[in-house]
Amino acid sequence: MNAPTWWHRPIVDGDKGRDVAIVQRKLGLLPTGTADAVLSITVRGYQKGVGVPQTGVVDEPTACALGEQEGFGLLPAWWTEPVYPESEEYLHALRLLGATDVAGVKRFQ
């Protein structure tokens, strides 16, 4: 199986970039573009579910399992860049969730 086009390197805690934001979005996390402990824990859970070694690192087997597409098709361009509170993309994401603030996002989660 070939790695998806968005994957270019193992993604570990502390990494930043577009690829990190893509993984966060695919795993249902807010795409900040910065890999942190939350992402590592979520990746471990995902890895366990798909039967690859549970390292917390988005390696090639994990990237392949995540795939090129996410259910509804390729990710919208604005999901692949970091999203910051009060930005139009962030507010759009809140509207998609039916939330109006961070408390609404927490209720959604």
Gaussian input, Z-matrix of N, CA and C with variables (Angstrom, degrees):
# hf/3-21g

backbone

0 1
 N
 C     1     B1
 C     2     B2     1     A1
 N     3     B3     2     A2     1     D1
 C     4     B4     3     A3     2     D2
 C     5     B5     4     A4     3     D3
 N     6     B6     5     A5     4     D4
 C     7     B7     6     A6     5     D5
 C     8     B8     7     A7     6     D6
 N     9     B9     8     A8     7     D7
 C    10    B10     9     A9     8     D8
 C    11    B11    10    A10     9     D9
 N    12    B12    11    A11    10    D10
 C    13    B13    12    A12    11    D11
 C    14    B14    13    A13    12    D12
 N    15    B15    14    A14    13    D13
 C    16    B16    15    A15    14    D14
 C    17    B17    16    A16    15    D15
 N    18    B18    17    A17    16    D16
 C    19    B19    18    A18    17    D17
 C    20    B20    19    A19    18    D18
 N    21    B21    20    A20    19    D19
 C    22    B22    21    A21    20    D20
 C    23    B23    22    A22    21    D21
 N    24    B24    23    A23    22    D22
 C    25    B25    24    A24    23    D23
 C    26    B26    25    A25    24    D24
 N    27    B27    26    A26    25    D25
 C    28    B28    27    A27    26    D26
 C    29    B29    28    A28    27    D27
 N    30    B30    29    A29    28    D28
 C    31    B31    30    A30    29    D29
 C    32    B32    31    A31    30    D30
 N    33    B33    32    A32    31    D31
 C    34    B34    33    A33    32    D32
 C    35    B35    34    A34    33    D33
 N    36    B36    35    A35    34    D34
 C    37    B37    36    A36    35    D35
 C    38    B38    37    A37    36    D36
 N    39    B39    38    A38    37    D37
 C    40    B40    39    A39    38    D38
 C    41    B41    40    A40    39    D39
 N    42    B42    41    A41    40    D40
 C    43    B43    42    A42    41    D41
 C    44    B44    43    A43    42    D42
 N    45    B45    44    A44    43    D43
 C    46    B46    45    A45    44    D44
 C    47    B47    46    A46    45    D45
 N    48    B48    47    A47    46    D46
 C    49    B49    48    A48    47    D47
 C    50    B50    49    A49    48    D48
 N    51    B51    50    A50    49    D49
 C    52    B52    51    A51    50    D50
 C    53    B53    52    A52    51    D51
 N    54    B54    53    A53    52    D52
 C    55    B55    54    A54    53    D53
 C    56    B56    55    A55    54    D54
 N    57    B57    56    A56    55    D55
 C    58    B58    57    A57    56    D56
 C    59    B59    58    A58    57    D57
 N    60    B60    59    A59    58    D58
 C    61    B61    60    A60    59    D59
 C    62    B62    61    A61    60    D60
 N    63    B63    62    A62    61    D61
 C    64    B64    63    A63    62    D62
 C    65    B65    64    A64    63    D63
 N    66    B66    65    A65    64    D64
 C    67    B67    66    A66    65    D65
 C    68    B68    67    A67    66    D66
 N    69    B69    68    A68    67    D67
 C    70    B70    69    A69    68    D68
 C    71    B71    70    A70    69    D69
 N    72    B72    71    A71    70    D70
 C    73    B73    72    A72    71    D71
 C    74    B74    73    A73    72    D72
 N    75    B75    74    A74    73    D73
 C    76    B76    75    A75    74    D74
 C    77    B77    76    A76    75    D75
 N    78    B78    77    A77    76    D76
 C    79    B79    78    A78    77    D77
 C    80    B80    79    A79    78    D78
 N    81    B81    80    A80    79    D79
 C    82    B82    81    A81    80    D80
 C    83    B83    82    A82    81    D81
 N    84    B84    83    A83    82    D82
 C    85    B85    84    A84    83    D83
 C    86    B86    85    A85    84    D84
 N    87    B87    86    A86    85    D85
 C    88    B88    87    A87    86    D86
 C    89    B89    88    A88    87    D87
 N    90    B90    89    A89    88    D88
 C    91    B91    90    A90    89    D89
 C    92    B92    91    A91    90    D90
 N    93    B93    92    A92    91    D91
 C    94    B94    93    A93    92    D92
 C    95    B95    94    A94    93    D93
 N    96    B96    95    A95    94    D94
 C    97    B97    96    A96    95    D95
 C    98    B98    97    A97    96    D96
 N    99    B99    98    A98    97    D97
 C   100   B100    99    A99    98    D98
 C   101   B101   100   A100    99    D99
 N   102   B102   101   A101   100   D100
 C   103   B103   102   A102   101   D101
 C   104   B104   103   A103   102   D102
 N   105   B105   104   A104   103   D103
 C   106   B106   105   A105   104   D104
 C   107   B107   106   A106   105   D105
 N   108   B108   107   A107   106   D106
 C   109   B109   108   A108   107   D107
 C   110   B110   109   A109   108   D108
 N   111   B111   110   A110   109   D109
 C   112   B112   111   A111   110   D110
 C   113   B113   112   A112   111   D111
 N   114   B114   113   A113   112   D112
 C   115   B115   114   A114   113   D113
 C   116   B116   115   A115   114   D114
 N   117   B117   116   A116   115   D115
 C   118   B118   117   A117   116   D116
 C   119   B119   118   A118   117   D117
 N   120   B120   119   A119   118   D118
 C   121   B121   120   A120   119   D119
 C   122   B122   121   A121   120   D120
 N   123   B123   122   A122   121   D121
 C   124   B124   123   A123   122   D122
 C   125   B125   124   A124   123   D123
 N   126   B126   125   A125   124   D124
 C   127   B127   126   A126   125   D125
 C   128   B128   127   A127   126   D126
 N   129   B129   128   A128   127   D127
 C   130   B130   129   A129   128   D128
 C   131   B131   130   A130   129   D129
 N   132   B132   131   A131   130   D130
 C   133   B133   132   A132   131   D131
 C   134   B134   133   A133   132   D132
 N   135   B135   134   A134   133   D133
 C   136   B136   135   A135   134   D134
 C   137   B137   136   A136   135   D135
 N   138   B138   137   A137   136   D136
 C   139   B139   138   A138   137   D137
 C   140   B140   139   A139   138   D138
 N   141   B141   140   A140   139   D139
 C   142   B142   141   A141   140   D140
 C   143   B143   142   A142   141   D141
 N   144   B144   143   A143   142   D142
 C   145   B145   144   A144   143   D143
 C   146   B146   145   A145   144   D144
 N   147   B147   146   A146   145   D145
 C   148   B148   147   A147   146   D146
 C   149   B149   148   A148   147   D147
 N   150   B150   149   A149   148   D148
 C   151   B151   150   A150   149   D149
 C   152   B152   151   A151   150   D150
 N   153   B153   152   A152   151   D151
 C   154   B154   153   A153   152   D152
 C   155   B155   154   A154   153   D153
 N   156   B156   155   A155   154   D154
 C   157   B157   156   A156   155   D155
 C   158   B158   157   A157   156   D156
 N   159   B159   158   A158   157   D157
 C   160   B160   159   A159   158   D158
 C   161   B161   160   A160   159   D159
 N   162   B162   161   A161   160   D160
 C   163   B163   162   A162   161   D161
 C   164   B164   163   A163   162   D162
 N   165   B165   164   A164   163   D163
 C   166   B166   165   A165   164   D164
 C   167   B167   166   A166   165   D165
 N   168   B168   167   A167   166   D166
 C   169   B169   168   A168   167   D167
 C   170   B170   169   A169   168   D168
 N   171   B171   170   A170   169   D169
 C   172   B172   171   A171   170   D170
 C   173   B173   172   A172   171   D171
 N   174   B174   173   A173   172   D172
 C   175   B175   174   A174   173   D173
 C   176   B176   175   A175   174   D174
 N   177   B177   176   A176   175   D175
 C   178   B178   177   A177   176   D176
 C   179   B179   178   A178   177   D177
 N   180   B180   179   A179   178   D178
 C   181   B181   180   A180   179   D179
 C   182   B182   181   A181   180   D180
 N   183   B183   182   A182   181   D181
 C   184   B184   183   A183   182   D182
 C   185   B185   184   A184   183   D183
 N   186   B186   185   A185   184   D184
 C   187   B187   186   A186   185   D185
 C   188   B188   187   A187   186   D186
 N   189   B189   188   A188   187   D187
 C   190   B190   189   A189   188   D188
 C   191   B191   190   A190   189   D189
 N   192   B192   191   A191   190   D190
 C   193   B193   192   A192   191   D191
 C   194   B194   193   A193   192   D192
 N   195   B195   194   A194   193   D193
 C   196   B196   195   A195   194   D194
 C   197   B197   196   A196   195   D195
 N   198   B198   197   A197   196   D196
 C   199   B199   198   A198   197   D197
 C   200   B200   199   A199   198   D198
 N   201   B201   200   A200   199   D199
 C   202   B202   201   A201   200   D200
 C   203   B203   202   A202   201   D201
 N   204   B204   203   A203   202   D202
 C   205   B205   204   A204   203   D203
 C   206   B206   205   A205   204   D204
 N   207   B207   206   A206   205   D205
 C   208   B208   207   A207   206   D206
 C   209   B209   208   A208   207   D207
 N   210   B210   209   A209   208   D208
 C   211   B211   210   A210   209   D209
 C   212   B212   211   A211   210   D210
 N   213   B213   212   A212   211   D211
 C   214   B214   213   A213   212   D212
 C   215   B215   214   A214   213   D213
 N   216   B216   215   A215   214   D214
 C   217   B217   216   A216   215   D215
 C   218   B218   217   A217   216   D216
 N   219   B219   218   A218   217   D217
 C   220   B220   219   A219   218   D218
 C   221   B221   220   A220   219   D219
 N   222   B222   221   A221   220   D220
 C   223   B223   222   A222   221   D221
 C   224   B224   223   A223   222   D222
 N   225   B225   224   A224   223   D223
 C   226   B226   225   A225   224   D224
 C   227   B227   226   A226   225   D225
 N   228   B228   227   A227   226   D226
 C   229   B229   228   A228   227   D227
 C   230   B230   229   A229   228   D228
 N   231   B231   230   A230   229   D229
 C   232   B232   231   A231   230   D230
 C   233   B233   232   A232   231   D231
 N   234   B234   233   A233   232   D232
 C   235   B235   234   A234   233   D233
 C   236   B236   235   A235   234   D234
 N   237   B237   236   A236   235   D235
 C   238   B238   237   A237   236   D236
 C   239   B239   238   A238   237   D237
 N   240   B240   239   A239   238   D238
 C   241   B241   240   A240   239   D239
 C   242   B242   241   A241   240   D240
 N   243   B243   242   A242   241   D241
 C   244   B244   243   A243   242   D242
 C   245   B245   244   A244   243   D243
 N   246   B246   245   A245   244   D244
 C   247   B247   246   A246   245   D245
 C   248   B248   247   A247   246   D246
 N   249   B249   248   A248   247   D247
 C   250   B250   249   A249   248   D248
 C   251   B251   250   A250   249   D249
 N   252   B252   251   A251   250   D250
 C   253   B253   252   A252   251   D251
 C   254   B254   253   A253   252   D252
 N   255   B255   254   A254   253   D253
 C   256   B256   255   A255   254   D254
 C   257   B257   256   A256   255   D255
 N   258   B258   257   A257   256   D256
 C   259   B259   258   A258   257   D257
 C   260   B260   259   A259   258   D258
 N   261   B261   260   A260   259   D259
 C   262   B262   261   A261   260   D260
 C   263   B263   262   A262   261   D261
 N   264   B264   263   A263   262   D262
 C   265   B265   264   A264   263   D263
 C   266   B266   265   A265   264   D264
 N   267   B267   266   A266   265   D265
 C   268   B268   267   A267   266   D266
 C   269   B269   268   A268   267   D267
 N   270   B270   269   A269   268   D268
 C   271   B271   270   A270   269   D269
 C   272   B272   271   A271   270   D270
 N   273   B273   272   A272   271   D271
 C   274   B274   273   A273   272   D272
 C   275   B275   274   A274   273   D273
 N   276   B276   275   A275   274   D274
 C   277   B277   276   A276   275   D275
 C   278   B278   277   A277   276   D276
 N   279   B279   278   A278   277   D277
 C   280   B280   279   A279   278   D278
 C   281   B281   280   A280   279   D279
 N   282   B282   281   A281   280   D280
 C   283   B283   282   A282   281   D281
 C   284   B284   283   A283   282   D282
 N   285   B285   284   A284   283   D283
 C   286   B286   285   A285   284   D284
 C   287   B287   286   A286   285   D285
 N   288   B288   287   A287   286   D286
 C   289   B289   288   A288   287   D287
 C   290   B290   289   A289   288   D288
 N   291   B291   290   A290   289   D289
 C   292   B292   291   A291   290   D290
 C   293   B293   292   A292   291   D291
 N   294   B294   293   A293   292   D292
 C   295   B295   294   A294   293   D293
 C   296   B296   295   A295   294   D294
 N   297   B297   296   A296   295   D295
 C   298   B298   297   A297   296   D296
 C   299   B299   298   A298   297   D297
 N   300   B300   299   A299   298   D298
 C   301   B301   300   A300   299   D299
 C   302   B302   301   A301   300   D300
 N   303   B303   302   A302   301   D301
 C   304   B304   303   A303   302   D302
 C   305   B305   304   A304   303   D303
 N   306   B306   305   A305   304   D304
 C   307   B307   306   A306   305   D305
 C   308   B308   307   A307   306   D306
 N   309   B309   308   A308   307   D307
 C   310   B310   309   A309   308   D308
 C   311   B311   310   A310   309   D309
 N   312   B312   311   A311   310   D310
 C   313   B313   312   A312   311   D311
 C   314   B314   313   A313   312   D312
 N   315   B315   314   A314   313   D313
 C   316   B316   315   A315   314   D314
 C   317   B317   316   A316   315   D315
 N   318   B318   317   A317   316   D316
 C   319   B319   318   A318   317   D317
 C   320   B320   319   A319   318   D318
 N   321   B321   320   A320   319   D319
 C   322   B322   321   A321   320   D320
 C   323   B323   322   A322   321   D321
 N   324   B324   323   A323   322   D322
 C   325   B325   324   A324   323   D323
 C   326   B326   325   A325   324   D324

   B1=1.4565
   B2=1.5360
   B3=1.3192
   B4=1.4621
   B5=1.5206
   B6=1.3232
   B7=1.4606
   B8=1.5271
   B9=1.3290
   B10=1.4643
   B11=1.5350
   B12=1.3243
   B13=1.4621
   B14=1.5252
   B15=1.3271
   B16=1.4627
   B17=1.5296
   B18=1.3378
   B19=1.4746
   B20=1.5239
   B21=1.3539
   B22=1.4615
   B23=1.5237
   B24=1.3452
   B25=1.4678
   B26=1.5149
   B27=1.3230
   B28=1.4626
   B29=1.5384
   B30=1.3023
   B31=1.4685
   B32=1.5222
   B33=1.3284
   B34=1.4600
   B35=1.5224
   B36=1.3318
   B37=1.4592
   B38=1.5281
   B39=1.3293
   B40=1.4583
   B41=1.5195
   B42=1.3420
   B43=1.4607
   B44=1.5207
   B45=1.3167
   B46=1.4589
   B47=1.5111
   B48=1.3158
   B49=1.4512
   B50=1.5102
   B51=1.3184
   B52=1.4603
   B53=1.5207
   B54=1.3349
   B55=1.4632
   B56=1.5240
   B57=1.3253
   B58=1.4683
   B59=1.5264
   B60=1.3321
   B61=1.4679
   B62=1.5235
   B63=1.3296
   B64=1.4684
   B65=1.5263
   B66=1.3349
   B67=1.4714
   B68=1.5306
   B69=1.3194
   B70=1.4657
   B71=1.5254
   B72=1.3252
   B73=1.4586
   B74=1.5268
   B75=1.3231
   B76=1.4620
   B77=1.5213
   B78=1.3329
   B79=1.4629
   B80=1.5342
   B81=1.3267
   B82=1.4603
   B83=1.5140
   B84=1.3226
   B85=1.4595
   B86=1.5233
   B87=1.3179
   B88=1.4555
   B89=1.5281
   B90=1.3422
   B91=1.4612
   B92=1.5305
   B93=1.3231
   B94=1.4627
   B95=1.5137
   B96=1.3293
   B97=1.4551
   B98=1.5147
   B99=1.3376
   B100=1.4584
   B101=1.5250
   B102=1.3329
   B103=1.4640
   B104=1.5253
   B105=1.3347
   B106=1.4618
   B107=1.5257
   B108=1.3205
   B109=1.4715
   B110=1.5204
   B111=1.3203
   B112=1.4671
   B113=1.5229
   B114=1.3191
   B115=1.4633
   B116=1.5222
   B117=1.3143
   B118=1.4663
   B119=1.5242
   B120=1.3256
   B121=1.4694
   B122=1.5236
   B123=1.3230
   B124=1.4664
   B125=1.5227
   B126=1.3216
   B127=1.4712
   B128=1.5249
   B129=1.3372
   B130=1.4743
   B131=1.5289
   B132=1.3243
   B133=1.4598
   B134=1.5181
   B135=1.3186
   B136=1.4604
   B137=1.5204
   B138=1.3362
   B139=1.4655
   B140=1.5199
   B141=1.3155
   B142=1.4647
   B143=1.5254
   B144=1.3183
   B145=1.4643
   B146=1.5113
   B147=1.3349
   B148=1.4646
   B149=1.5224
   B150=1.3388
   B151=1.4639
   B152=1.5136
   B153=1.3303
   B154=1.4714
   B155=1.5244
   B156=1.3420
   B157=1.4647
   B158=1.5346
   B159=1.3254
   B160=1.4676
   B161=1.5217
   B162=1.3252
   B163=1.4543
   B164=1.5214
   B165=1.3214
   B166=1.4621
   B167=1.5133
   B168=1.3224
   B169=1.4653
   B170=1.5235
   B171=1.3234
   B172=1.4619
   B173=1.5197
   B174=1.3377
   B175=1.4610
   B176=1.5254
   B177=1.3192
   B178=1.4651
   B179=1.5283
   B180=1.3472
   B181=1.4705
   B182=1.5403
   B183=1.3339
   B184=1.4700
   B185=1.5198
   B186=1.3382
   B187=1.4607
   B188=1.5262
   B189=1.3198
   B190=1.4708
   B191=1.5210
   B192=1.3389
   B193=1.4661
   B194=1.5296
   B195=1.3383
   B196=1.4639
   B197=1.5202
   B198=1.3184
   B199=1.4528
   B200=1.5139
   B201=1.3029
   B202=1.4595
   B203=1.5185
   B204=1.3166
   B205=1.4563
   B206=1.5155
   B207=1.3166
   B208=1.4627
   B209=1.5128
   B210=1.2931
   B211=1.4580
   B212=1.5033
   B213=1.3078
   B214=1.4606
   B215=1.5173
   B216=1.3113
   B217=1.4569
   B218=1.5122
   B219=1.3179
   B220=1.4579
   B221=1.5141
   B222=1.3080
   B223=1.4562
   B224=1.5161
   B225=1.3363
   B226=1.4636
   B227=1.5292
   B228=1.3176
   B229=1.4642
   B230=1.5188
   B231=1.3414
   B232=1.4623
   B233=1.5170
   B234=1.3396
   B235=1.4672
   B236=1.5130
   B237=1.3277
   B238=1.4537
   B239=1.5201
   B240=1.3053
   B241=1.4546
   B242=1.5257
   B243=1.3212
   B244=1.4707
   B245=1.5284
   B246=1.3245
   B247=1.4583
   B248=1.5195
   B249=1.3139
   B250=1.4568
   B251=1.5201
   B252=1.3456
   B253=1.4655
   B254=1.5240
   B255=1.3079
   B256=1.4609
   B257=1.5226
   B258=1.3461
   B259=1.4604
   B260=1.5252
   B261=1.3077
   B262=1.4680
   B263=1.5297
   B264=1.3364
   B265=1.4598
   B266=1.5282
   B267=1.3297
   B268=1.4667
   B269=1.5248
   B270=1.3186
   B271=1.4623
   B272=1.5242
   B273=1.3388
   B274=1.4571
   B275=1.5320
   B276=1.3398
   B277=1.4692
   B278=1.5189
   B279=1.3213
   B280=1.4702
   B281=1.5213
   B282=1.3248
   B283=1.4709
   B284=1.5311
   B285=1.3478
   B286=1.4702
   B287=1.5220
   B288=1.3324
   B289=1.4597
   B290=1.5171
   B291=1.3306
   B292=1.4575
   B293=1.5144
   B294=1.3255
   B295=1.4586
   B296=1.5222
   B297=1.3117
   B298=1.4539
   B299=1.5189
   B300=1.3343
   B301=1.4552
   B302=1.5285
   B303=1.3102
   B304=1.4630
   B305=1.5274
   B306=1.3328
   B307=1.4683
   B308=1.5354
   B309=1.3157
   B310=1.4617
   B311=1.5116
   B312=1.3252
   B313=1.4625
   B314=1.5376
   B315=1.3115
   B316=1.4616
   B317=1.5199
   B318=1.3293
   B319=1.4744
   B320=1.5213
   B321=1.3405
   B322=1.4606
   B323=1.5199
   B324=1.3642
   B325=1.4522
   B326=1.5106
   A1=108.67
   A2=116.07
   A3=121.15
   A4=110.71
   A5=115.68
   A6=120.61
   A7=109.25
   A8=117.24
   A9=119.92
   A10=110.93
   A11=116.47
   A12=120.86
   A13=112.92
   A14=118.38
   A15=120.26
   A16=112.13
   A17=117.95
   A18=121.46
   A19=109.99
   A20=116.13
   A21=120.98
   A22=113.02
   A23=116.74
   A24=120.88
   A25=109.20
   A26=118.13
   A27=118.96
   A28=108.86
   A29=115.96
   A30=120.72
   A31=107.83
   A32=114.96
   A33=121.73
   A34=109.58
   A35=115.26
   A36=122.16
   A37=109.98
   A38=116.65
   A39=121.99
   A40=114.12
   A41=117.48
   A42=120.03
   A43=110.44
   A44=115.26
   A45=121.53
   A46=108.98
   A47=115.87
   A48=118.70
   A49=113.93
   A50=112.64
   A51=121.26
   A52=111.64
   A53=116.19
   A54=119.90
   A55=111.32
   A56=117.00
   A57=120.69
   A58=109.69
   A59=116.67
   A60=120.81
   A61=111.25
   A62=117.01
   A63=120.18
   A64=110.20
   A65=116.85
   A66=120.44
   A67=110.04
   A68=117.10
   A69=120.08
   A70=110.30
   A71=117.46
   A72=120.81
   A73=110.64
   A74=116.61
   A75=119.97
   A76=112.00
   A77=116.40
   A78=120.62
   A79=112.37
   A80=116.55
   A81=120.21
   A82=114.57
   A83=116.94
   A84=120.98
   A85=109.80
   A86=116.84
   A87=120.77
   A88=108.25
   A89=117.95
   A90=120.52
   A91=112.87
   A92=115.91
   A93=120.95
   A94=112.31
   A95=117.33
   A96=121.31
   A97=113.55
   A98=117.49
   A99=121.75
   A100=108.87
   A101=116.00
   A102=120.64
   A103=108.73
   A104=115.65
   A105=120.55
   A106=109.23
   A107=115.82
   A108=120.75
   A109=111.50
   A110=117.49
   A111=120.67
   A112=109.78
   A113=116.68
   A114=119.51
   A115=110.58
   A116=118.05
   A117=121.12
   A118=111.84
   A119=116.60
   A120=120.83
   A121=110.27
   A122=116.59
   A123=120.66
   A124=110.37
   A125=116.78
   A126=120.74
   A127=109.76
   A128=118.14
   A129=120.36
   A130=111.35
   A131=115.97
   A132=119.76
   A133=111.63
   A134=116.62
   A135=120.88
   A136=110.34
   A137=115.77
   A138=119.92
   A139=111.36
   A140=116.61
   A141=120.23
   A142=109.73
   A143=115.81
   A144=120.54
   A145=114.35
   A146=117.33
   A147=119.84
   A148=112.86
   A149=116.47
   A150=119.92
   A151=116.17
   A152=116.87
   A153=119.30
   A154=107.97
   A155=118.61
   A156=119.87
   A157=111.94
   A158=115.17
   A159=122.76
   A160=110.78
   A161=116.16
   A162=121.70
   A163=113.22
   A164=116.83
   A165=120.69
   A166=112.34
   A167=116.85
   A168=123.04
   A169=108.00
   A170=116.93
   A171=119.64
   A172=107.02
   A173=114.09
   A174=121.38
   A175=108.53
   A176=116.89
   A177=119.30
   A178=113.38
   A179=120.38
   A180=118.40
   A181=112.83
   A182=116.20
   A183=119.37
   A184=110.13
   A185=116.83
   A186=120.50
   A187=110.87
   A188=116.30
   A189=120.02
   A190=111.02
   A191=116.59
   A192=120.16
   A193=110.88
   A194=117.21
   A195=120.89
   A196=111.04
   A197=116.54
   A198=121.49
   A199=114.95
   A200=112.65
   A201=121.02
   A202=111.08
   A203=116.22
   A204=120.45
   A205=110.89
   A206=114.53
   A207=119.71
   A208=109.41
   A209=117.37
   A210=122.56
   A211=114.37
   A212=116.74
   A213=121.17
   A214=112.67
   A215=119.73
   A216=122.25
   A217=111.10
   A218=115.93
   A219=119.54
   A220=110.18
   A221=115.63
   A222=120.81
   A223=110.95
   A224=117.76
   A225=119.36
   A226=109.36
   A227=117.05
   A228=121.19
   A229=112.21
   A230=117.57
   A231=118.18
   A232=112.25
   A233=119.68
   A234=120.94
   A235=111.85
   A236=117.83
   A237=120.31
   A238=113.04
   A239=117.75
   A240=122.27
   A241=108.40
   A242=117.76
   A243=119.38
   A244=111.16
   A245=116.12
   A246=122.02
   A247=108.16
   A248=116.43
   A249=121.20
   A250=110.60
   A251=117.62
   A252=119.83
   A253=110.70
   A254=114.30
   A255=124.23
   A256=113.70
   A257=118.97
   A258=119.17
   A259=108.24
   A260=116.78
   A261=120.94
   A262=110.52
   A263=116.97
   A264=120.23
   A265=111.06
   A266=115.97
   A267=121.37
   A268=109.72
   A269=115.97
   A270=120.02
   A271=110.47
   A272=116.55
   A273=120.02
   A274=110.28
   A275=116.14
   A276=120.06
   A277=110.48
   A278=117.67
   A279=120.55
   A280=110.34
   A281=116.89
   A282=120.00
   A283=110.77
   A284=116.31
   A285=119.25
   A286=111.46
   A287=115.95
   A288=120.87
   A289=112.60
   A290=116.18
   A291=119.61
   A292=111.09
   A293=116.23
   A294=121.22
   A295=108.82
   A296=116.22
   A297=120.28
   A298=112.53
   A299=116.77
   A300=120.22
   A301=109.48
   A302=116.99
   A303=121.60
   A304=111.17
   A305=117.01
   A306=119.77
   A307=110.12
   A308=116.79
   A309=120.96
   A310=111.93
   A311=116.65
   A312=121.11
   A313=108.80
   A314=117.52
   A315=120.94
   A316=110.49
   A317=117.11
   A318=119.65
   A319=110.05
   A320=117.08
   A321=121.67
   A322=110.74
   A323=116.31
   A324=120.34
   A325=109.39
   D1=136.29
   D2=179.24
   D3=-86.24
   D4=144.66
   D5=177.18
   D6=-66.37
   D7=147.61
   D8=178.06
   D9=-64.43
   D10=157.71
   D11=-176.05
   D12=-64.44
   D13=-24.61
   D14=-178.60
   D15=-78.11
   D16=-16.91
   D17=-175.50
   D18=-92.84
   D19=124.51
   D20=-179.35
   D21=-128.56
   D22=-10.32
   D23=-173.72
   D24=-163.72
   D25=157.79
   D26=171.13
   D27=-63.08
   D28=137.82
   D29=-179.70
   D30=-106.16
   D31=120.27
   D32=-177.37
   D33=-123.73
   D34=166.72
   D35=178.61
   D36=-51.82
   D37=128.67
   D38=179.45
   D39=100.53
   D40=-16.98
   D41=178.32
   D42=-68.08
   D43=152.47
   D44=177.51
   D45=-132.35
   D46=149.67
   D47=174.50
   D48=147.10
   D49=177.09
   D50=-179.11
   D51=-61.73
   D52=-40.02
   D53=-179.47
   D54=-63.98
   D55=-34.89
   D56=177.20
   D57=-64.55
   D58=-44.49
   D59=179.03
   D60=-61.67
   D61=-37.30
   D62=178.69
   D63=-63.75
   D64=-46.07
   D65=179.35
   D66=-62.04
   D67=-44.11
   D68=179.41
   D69=-58.10
   D70=-45.28
   D71=-179.51
   D72=-64.35
   D73=-43.04
   D74=-179.22
   D75=-62.60
   D76=-29.49
   D77=-179.05
   D78=-95.24
   D79=7.19
   D80=175.85
   D81=81.80
   D82=18.48
   D83=178.72
   D84=-101.28
   D85=159.54
   D86=175.35
   D87=-65.28
   D88=124.05
   D89=-175.29
   D90=-78.45
   D91=84.22
   D92=179.55
   D93=-81.91
   D94=-21.01
   D95=-178.25
   D96=85.26
   D97=5.12
   D98=178.08
   D99=-122.78
   D100=122.12
   D101=178.92
   D102=-74.87
   D103=130.80
   D104=-179.18
   D105=-137.40
   D106=-173.20
   D107=-177.63
   D108=-61.44
   D109=-35.89
   D110=179.53
   D111=-62.19
   D112=-43.50
   D113=178.65
   D114=-64.17
   D115=-44.32
   D116=-179.91
   D117=-58.97
   D118=-44.34
   D119=179.32
   D120=-65.14
   D121=-42.44
   D122=179.61
   D123=-64.93
   D124=-40.52
   D125=178.25
   D126=-62.72
   D127=-42.40
   D128=177.97
   D129=-58.55
   D130=-44.55
   D131=178.25
   D132=-62.63
   D133=-42.17
   D134=177.93
   D135=-63.30
   D136=-44.93
   D137=179.57
   D138=-59.46
   D139=-41.28
   D140=178.14
   D141=-60.91
   D142=-43.29
   D143=-178.02
   D144=-65.70
   D145=-32.11
   D146=-178.21
   D147=-99.30
   D148=-1.52
   D149=173.72
   D150=80.54
   D151=29.86
   D152=172.89
   D153=-109.83
   D154=161.59
   D155=-178.90
   D156=-53.56
   D157=135.10
   D158=-175.46
   D159=-86.44
   D160=82.45
   D161=-177.35
   D162=-102.40
   D163=-22.49
   D164=-173.80
   D165=81.82
   D166=-1.41
   D167=178.38
   D168=-101.69
   D169=134.74
   D170=175.43
   D171=-81.90
   D172=90.25
   D173=178.64
   D174=-93.75
   D175=-176.72
   D176=-176.72
   D177=-60.55
   D178=-45.22
   D179=177.97
   D180=-60.39
   D181=-36.98
   D182=179.17
   D183=-69.07
   D184=-43.33
   D185=178.45
   D186=-60.83
   D187=-41.15
   D188=177.81
   D189=-62.64
   D190=-40.61
   D191=178.27
   D192=-65.45
   D193=-37.38
   D194=177.56
   D195=-66.33
   D196=-34.51
   D197=174.10
   D198=80.66
   D199=174.26
   D200=-179.28
   D201=-78.94
   D202=-36.45
   D203=-174.76
   D204=-114.71
   D205=163.20
   D206=177.78
   D207=-126.77
   D208=88.29
   D209=174.36
   D210=58.69
   D211=-73.20
   D212=-174.43
   D213=-82.58
   D214=0.10
   D215=178.99
   D216=122.52
   D217=-169.10
   D218=-179.11
   D219=-60.60
   D220=148.47
   D221=-178.29
   D222=-64.93
   D223=139.20
   D224=173.81
   D225=-60.42
   D226=148.28
   D227=-176.70
   D228=-56.23
   D229=-36.33
   D230=-176.13
   D231=-72.24
   D232=-14.75
   D233=175.81
   D234=-81.67
   D235=-13.08
   D236=-175.59
   D237=-94.82
   D238=-2.96
   D239=176.25
   D240=-109.68
   D241=156.67
   D242=177.10
   D243=-57.76
   D244=144.29
   D245=-179.62
   D246=-120.09
   D247=129.21
   D248=-177.16
   D249=-114.66
   D250=146.54
   D251=176.69
   D252=-52.55
   D253=142.37
   D254=-179.68
   D255=77.38
   D256=-6.32
   D257=175.11
   D258=-75.88
   D259=160.07
   D260=-179.69
   D261=-60.29
   D262=-38.47
   D263=-179.76
   D264=-64.52
   D265=-41.31
   D266=179.49
   D267=-63.19
   D268=-45.76
   D269=179.95
   D270=-64.69
   D271=-36.50
   D272=176.99
   D273=-64.25
   D274=-42.34
   D275=178.22
   D276=-61.01
   D277=-41.26
   D278=177.21
   D279=-60.65
   D280=-43.07
   D281=179.74
   D282=-63.34
   D283=-39.20
   D284=178.10
   D285=-60.13
   D286=-35.48
   D287=-179.76
   D288=-81.74
   D289=-11.09
   D290=-175.52
   D291=78.45
   D292=22.68
   D293=-178.88
   D294=-110.74
   D295=155.04
   D296=178.53
   D297=-115.01
   D298=-8.20
   D299=-179.22
   D300=-158.68
   D301=-179.88
   D302=-178.40
   D303=-60.65
   D304=-36.67
   D305=178.10
   D306=-60.41
   D307=-37.21
   D308=177.48
   D309=-65.44
   D310=-37.11
   D311=177.60
   D312=-65.60
   D313=-43.23
   D314=179.56
   D315=-62.26
   D316=-38.92
   D317=177.26
   D318=-65.14
   D319=-37.55
   D320=179.07
   D321=-63.80
   D322=-41.20
   D323=-176.76
   D324=-66.99

